[in-house]
Amino acid sequence: MTPRLRLAALLCLTAASARALDCSTVKPDARDFSLAELACLKTGAAAGDAAAMFQALSSVPWPPGLTQSLTRAGLRVRFAAPNARAATEQSGVYDWQDKTIYLWDRPRAAVVVHELGHAIDDLLLPDELGSDPCRVMASNTDTEFTGLWKAYIRRVNAYMGIKVDDDGGRLLPISEASARAFLGSYSGSASGWFTDLPLFDDPKNPITGPRGYVSIQEYWAETVQRHVTSSAWLKARDADAFAYIERKLRQAEKGPLETVRLPVDAGRCKNVR
């Protein structure tokens, strides 16, 4: 499907949703919007960003059915940073507590898909805040995906020549020292993991993104991003993760996803990422 046809499909789906909700009820100066409401925006500060978001999705093979599924779930979008630190360090975030994607600096395809990946990670699994640990994100609870992430970490460590003792039971099989070495060598920073990695030409390089090395949720979102924006590249480096995410995207497209019900009483789950 060409970008023009993809854009038409996306706009058709969102326009249908917009008609269902009655665009006259949408306030252009609202703090945030549902995906259906974005299609209603013709005026106001967010109108240009909404158009840019749909244009970004149309530039990559993003399945329109996923937009429809996320619309039904009630995902929210806000074109502003949630705080000053995020505005400085990132281009977008997803907050599971308010089921909202925050985008700023005029959305780019990679950023939009990455954050939608986080939303899918969350909405594939109904929140179980009373469990121990709290069940919020699919990536944190699926043993198959945890195994994929650990295998990825081992490949990256081997590629960097870093030896890390792994007892097989920890969620994060890397040490602080290895994380700092990774960030210092590949991201140009040893203090945070927000800078972008270059795409390496070495076909043996197993790194799919800078954030996936230090967070299982970021590995999920990076893999979704690569699956959509550079499918062959990902399949060559992480075939098992490619196949897993492909299944999950199809599952999300068919639905149903968790239905957004706000507010979420996060309680002791506030630190879940």
C-alpha positions in Angstrom: 0.0 0.0 0.0 1.4 3.4 -1.0 1.8 6.2 1.5 -1.1 8.1 -0.3 -3.4 5.1 0.0 -2.3 4.5 3.6 -3.1 8.1 4.5 -6.5 7.7 2.8 -7.2 4.6 4.8 -6.2 6.2 8.1 -8.2 9.3 7.4 -11.2 7.2 6.4 -11.1 5.3 9.7 -10.6 8.3 11.8 -13.2 10.3 9.9 -15.7 7.6 10.4 -15.0 7.6 14.1 -15.2 11.4 14.1 -18.6 11.3 12.5 -19.8 8.8 15.1 -18.8 11.2 18.0 -20.1 14.5 16.4 -17.3 16.8 15.7 -19.3 19.8 17.0 -18.7 18.6 20.5 -14.9 18.5 20.2 -13.1 21.5 21.7 -10.0 22.5 19.6 -8.3 24.0 22.7 -8.7 20.8 24.8 -5.8 19.5 26.8 -5.8 16.1 25.0 -7.8 14.2 22.4 -9.0 10.8 21.5 -7.8 9.4 18.2 -11.3 10.0 16.8 -11.3 13.6 18.0 -8.0 14.3 16.2 -9.8 13.8 12.9 -12.2 16.6 13.9 -9.4 19.2 14.4 -9.5 21.8 11.7 -8.6 24.7 13.8 -6.7 25.3 17.0 -3.1 24.8 18.2 -3.3 21.0 17.8 -4.7 20.9 14.3 -1.4 21.0 12.6 0.2 18.4 14.9 -2.8 16.1 14.4 -2.4 16.3 10.6 1.3 15.7 11.0 0.7 12.6 13.1 -1.5 11.0 10.5 0.9 12.0 7.8 3.7 10.4 9.7 1.8 7.2 10.1 0.9 7.2 6.4 4.6 7.4 5.5 5.3 3.9 6.9 3.4 0.6 6.6 1.4 1.2 9.8 -1.7 -1.0 9.7 -4.9 1.2 9.6 -6.6 -1.5 11.6 -4.4 -0.8 14.6 -5.5 2.8 14.6 -9.1 1.7 14.6 -8.4 -0.8 17.5 -6.7 1.9 19.5 -9.5 4.3 18.8 -12.0 1.8 20.1 -9.9 1.3 23.2 -10.0 5.1 24.0 -6.3 6.0 23.7 -5.6 9.7 24.3 -3.0 12.0 22.6 -1.6 15.3 23.8 0.7 17.4 21.8 2.8 18.7 24.7 5.5 17.3 27.0 4.3 16.1 30.4 7.1 17.9 32.2 10.2 20.0 31.5 12.7 17.0 31.8 10.8 15.0 29.2 10.7 18.0 26.9 14.5 18.2 27.1 15.4 14.5 26.9 12.8 13.0 24.6 10.5 13.5 21.7 7.5 11.6 23.0 6.3 9.5 26.0 3.4 7.2 26.8 1.9 7.4 30.3 0.0 4.2 31.2 -1.7 5.9 34.2 -3.6 8.3 32.0 -3.5 6.1 28.8 -2.1 9.1 26.9 0.6 9.5 24.3 2.5 12.8 24.6 4.1 14.1 21.4 5.9 17.4 20.7 8.3 18.9 18.2 5.9 18.0 15.3 5.6 14.2 15.3 7.9 12.0 13.3 7.0 8.5 12.1 9.6 6.7 14.3 8.5 8.6 17.4 4.8 8.1 16.8 5.1 4.4 16.1 7.4 4.0 19.1 4.9 5.6 21.5 2.0 3.7 19.9 4.0 0.6 20.6 4.0 1.4 24.3 0.3 2.0 24.2 -0.2 -1.4 22.6 2.1 -3.0 25.2 -0.2 -1.5 27.9 -3.6 -2.0 26.3 -3.0 -5.7 25.3 -3.2 -6.5 29.0 -5.9 -5.2 31.4 -4.4 -3.5 34.4 -4.3 -5.7 37.5 -3.2 -3.3 40.1 -3.9 -5.6 43.0 -1.5 -8.3 41.9 2.0 -8.7 43.1 3.8 -7.5 41.0 1.2 -5.2 39.4 0.3 -6.5 35.9 0.2 -3.5 33.7 2.3 -4.0 30.6 2.3 -7.1 28.5 6.1 -7.0 28.1 6.7 -7.3 31.8 4.4 -10.3 32.3 4.9 -12.5 29.2 7.7 -15.0 29.9 8.2 -15.6 26.2 9.0 -11.9 25.6 11.2 -11.8 28.8 13.2 -14.7 27.3 13.6 -12.8 24.0 14.8 -9.7 25.8 17.3 -11.6 27.9 18.7 -13.3 24.8 19.0 -9.9 23.2 20.9 -8.5 26.2 23.3 -11.5 26.0 23.9 -10.9 22.3 24.6 -7.2 22.8 26.9 -7.9 25.7 28.8 -10.5 23.7 29.0 -8.0 20.8 30.5 -5.5 23.1 32.8 -8.0 24.7 31.2 -7.5 28.2 30.9 -10.4 30.5 28.0 -10.2 32.9 27.0 -12.9 35.4 23.3 -13.8 34.9 21.5 -16.0 37.4 18.7 -16.5 35.0 16.1 -15.1 37.4 16.6 -11.3 37.2 14.5 -9.2 35.0 17.4 -7.0 34.0 20.4 -9.2 33.2 22.9 -6.4 32.9 25.0 -4.6 35.4 25.3 -0.8 35.9 28.8 -1.0 34.6 27.7 -2.7 31.4 24.9 -0.2 30.9 27.3 2.7 31.3 29.8 1.1 28.9 27.0 0.6 26.4 25.7 4.2 26.7 29.2 5.6 26.6 30.2 3.7 23.5 27.0 3.7 21.5 24.9 6.6 22.6 27.7 9.1 23.5 26.4 9.5 27.0 26.9 7.6 30.2 24.4 9.5 32.3 21.1 8.7 30.5 19.6 6.6 27.7 17.6 9.2 25.8 20.0 9.9 22.9 19.6 8.2 19.6 21.7 5.4 18.3 22.9 5.5 14.7 21.8 2.7 12.5 24.8 0.4 12.1 25.7 -1.2 8.8 27.3 -4.2 10.4 24.8 -7.1 9.7 26.1 -8.9 12.9 25.2 -6.0 15.1 22.3 -7.1 17.3 21.3 -3.7 18.6 17.8 -2.6 17.6 17.7 0.6 19.6 19.4 2.4 22.5 16.6 2.1 25.0 15.9 -1.6 24.5 19.2 -2.4 26.2 18.2 -1.0 29.5 14.4 -1.6 29.7 12.2 -4.4 28.6 9.4 -2.0 27.8 11.7 0.0 25.6 12.9 -3.1 23.9 9.2 -3.9 23.1 8.6 -0.3 21.7 11.9 -0.3 19.8 11.0 -3.6 18.2 7.5 -2.4 17.2 9.1 0.7 15.8 11.7 -1.3 13.7 9.0 -3.8 12.7 7.0 -1.0 11.1 9.8 1.3 9.9 12.5 -1.1 8.9 11.0 -4.6 8.8 13.8 -6.4 6.9 16.5 -4.8 9.0 14.8 -6.0 12.2 14.1 -9.5 10.9 17.8 -10.0 10.0 19.0 -9.0 13.5 16.2 -10.3 15.8 14.1 -12.8 13.9 12.4 -14.3 17.0 11.4 -10.8 18.3 10.2 -9.9 14.8 7.9 -12.9 14.7 6.7 -12.3 18.3 5.8 -8.6 17.7 4.2 -9.5 14.4 1.8 -11.9 16.2 1.1 -9.2 18.9 0.4 -6.5 16.3 -2.1 -8.8 14.6 -3.7 -9.6 18.0 -4.0 -5.9 18.8 -5.5 -5.2 15.4 -8.1 -7.8 15.9 -8.8 -6.8 19.4 -10.3 -6.3 21.8 -7.8 -4.2 23.7 -8.2 -3.0 27.3 -10.8 -0.2 27.4 -9.5 3.0 28.9 -11.3 3.9 32.1 -9.9 6.9 33.9 -8.7 7.8 36.4 -6.4 4.9 37.2 -5.7 4.4 40.9 -2.0 3.4 40.5 -1.2 3.3 44.2 2.0 1.4 44.7 2.3 0.7 40.9 3.4 4.3 40.2 7.0 3.1 39.4 5.9 0.5 36.9 7.6 1.3 33.5 
